[in-house]
Amino acid sequence: MFAPKCGGCARAILENYISALNTLWHPECFVCRECFTPFINGSFFEHDGQPYCEVHYHERRGSLCSGCQKPITGRCITAMAKKFHPEHFVCAFCLKQLNKGTFKEQNDKPYCQNCFLKLFC
């Protein structure tokens, strides 16, 4: 009745617990809120007061690379309403790295000028 409630399942905590994000958790309940994977080495990311693994944290924040689906933590190119690591923003045909202002878009895919002219003109 007076035991603290778990931040994950809201049941009473009677034995072991983890203290994180200003609340207490059963060890088995302190997992990514999206994929329910336990946190390796205690490393987790907070979003809206909930714990997430790195991939799901970046997915929630909209900072996953559209090319490789991995988190973007450094430089980023935003194009076609998507985000990319600079090295993953490439021509859909020849795979040459593109710069934000030097590409043509066709069917929601980026193309370098040469490939665009060969394929669509």
N, C-alpha and C positions, 0 to 999 in steps of 0.2 A: 504494500500500500504506500509506503514512504520511500521505496527504492526509486532511483532515477530511471528515466525512460530512455531507451535507445533512440538515437537520431535516425536510424535506418528502419527499424520495425515497430518502434513505439512500445515494445514490451519492456517490462521491468528488467533492469540489470542487477543480477544477484551475485555474480562472480567476477571474472576477468572483464576488463573493458579497455577501450582505447579512448583517449581524450583528444579530440581534434575538432577544428572549426567551431569552437565554443560550445561543444556538446559532447556527450558520452555515447559510445557505440559498443555493441557486442563485437568482438573481433571478426566474427563471420559476417557481420552486417556492414563493416567498413570496407566497401568495395566501390568500384566505379558505378555510378548510377545508371549508366547506359548499358555496359556489357557485363556488369557484375563480376569483373575480374579483380582479385585481390591486388593490392599495391605492393610491387616488388621493392624491397629496400625502404619501404615506408614513403616512397615518393608518389605524391598525388597532386592534382591541380584543383583549385576551387573555382566554381562558377555558380553564382547565385546561391551561395551558402552550401552547395553540395559538392562532394568529392567526385572527380573524374580522372580517368587515365589520360595520358598525354594526347592520344589521338582524338578521343571524344571531347576533351576540353577544346582542342583547336577546331574540331568540327562545329561545336556549339558557337564558338567565336567567329566562325567563318574564315579561319586561317589555315585551312588544309590546301595543299597544292593541287590544282586541277590536273596536273600532269602525272604526279606520282602518288597522290593521296596521302602524303606525309606532311607533318606539321611544318609550317614556315616560321622560322624563328629569326631569320636574318633578312637580307634584302628580298624584296617582293616586287613582282610585276602584276599590275591589275589591268586586265584587258578582257573585253567581251563579257563583262560582269563576272569575271572569275579571277582567282589569284593563282600565281605560279611562282616557283623558284625561277630565277632568271634563266638557269640552264635547262629548264623544262618547258619554257615557252618557245616552241619550235614549229617549223613549217610542217603541216600535216602530211605533206608528200615527200619532200627531200630530207626532212628532219634537221635542217639547218637552224641554228639558234636565231631567234627574231628579237628585234627591239620593239618596244611598245608602239612607236609611231610608224614603223616600216613594214606593215603587213596588210594583207587583204583578207577579209573574212568571207567565207562561203559555207553555207549549211552549218553554221556555228563552229567552224574550224578555221584556224589561222593558216595562211599561206604566204610564202615570200612572193615578191613581185614577179619573179621569173616563173615560178610554178603556177601562179594564178593565171598569168597570161597564156602559158602552154595548155592548161587544163580547161579554162573557162572562157577564153576569148577567141 
